[in-house]
Amino acid sequence: MKPNLADITAAAGAIRGVADNTPMIPSPAFSAIAGHEVLLKLENMQPIGAFKLRGAMNAVSKLSDDCAGVICCSTGNHGRGVAFAAARRGLRAVVCMSDMVPKAKVEGIRALGAEIHICGQSQDDAQAEVLRLCAAEGLHEIPPFDDRHVIAGQATIGAEMMAARPDLSQIIVPLSGGGLAAGVALAAKSAKPTLRIIGVSMDRGAAMHSALLAGQPVDIKEVPSLADSLGGGIGTDNRLSFQMCRDLLDDVILVTEEEIYRAMQAIYFQERLVAEGGSAVGIAALLSGKLGEISGPIATIITGRNLDMSVFTRIVNGQSVTLGDYTVKGHTYEK
Ligand SMILES: *Cc1c(COP(=O)(O)O)cnc(C)c1O
């Protein structure tokens, strides 16, 4: 069942005090480029360094104390959110990830006390292990995006943004499985139906974009990307996030690895913020001119800061970054 407005209000209560209202700050530098006010919703400031704590907290709050524990597959941040939320409830947490997930993310989850299973080369491989362990050990699955309580949790971001700035005219949302975009769009469009919601993904392995074009979920090939947290499919049996994105998103834009690289530099040098690749795609869309004709004020969500520091320092220093068989050429940042 799809989440509704009552679910979003209840989620705001369930996560209060843990995943709280993050700041939304104006960016003078990006506003000058856009010709309209640009605001950054700083979900990289959440306790686990990413917004996924919201959906995970809300889903875990629905479980009973005698539950055997929780399990999820993850590209990194969802696992961290689930591990954090489970630890607060004293519940066992198991996180299944492919070997595409960066080391920094894996270690962050391990540090929260979760059991880690590295399985295969894709989210689909990790999901197969989740199903196996659910059946074998009676664990409760918390899906990364295709779940009513997870979407309602992520939706609280949209509710907070509209409460802070009812005059927003566009929200640019990093898009992978679509739990975030679906939730934010539901909350924000309920507050202001004329608001435009634009999803942004990387152009290599953009699962939701391919699904929207095909009119149904499709298999995509997962490849390494600076936006590692946007990798993975949407599930061929997708129940909620595909339909919600189809019905609520006004557009989906794809950005290149080079555009993500430059956006990460710009966010760091202009705003002194650490934004992981997946969280920089909104600014990448703006800087590349791909947003097309824009009206303001515009907000984008800086969704996380969990990146490998060795990669980040290379980007800050203008050095090239190698992702599997693809190399993003170095580029020195100039104001
Ligand atoms: C998960 C994630 C997203 C995308 O969220 P979906 O609900 O899968 O679309 C964006 N940014 C970061 C940092 C994430 O971890």
The ligand as a Gaussian input file, in Angstrom:
#p B3LYP/6-31G(d) Opt

LIG

0 1
 C       19.825000       6.098000      -1.240000
 C       20.413000       7.392000      -1.618000
 C       19.824000       8.207000      -2.617000
 C       18.631000       7.783000      -3.441000
 O       17.505000       7.368000      -2.711000
 P       16.416000       6.413000      -3.368000
 O       15.296000       6.379000      -2.408000
 O       17.042000       5.062000      -3.559000
 O       16.040000       7.002000      -4.694000
 C       20.402000       9.445000      -2.863000
 N       21.498000       9.856000      -2.192000
 C       22.090000       9.109000      -1.244000
 C       23.301000       9.638000      -0.556000
 C       21.567000       7.855000      -0.908000
 O       22.169000       7.113000       0.023000

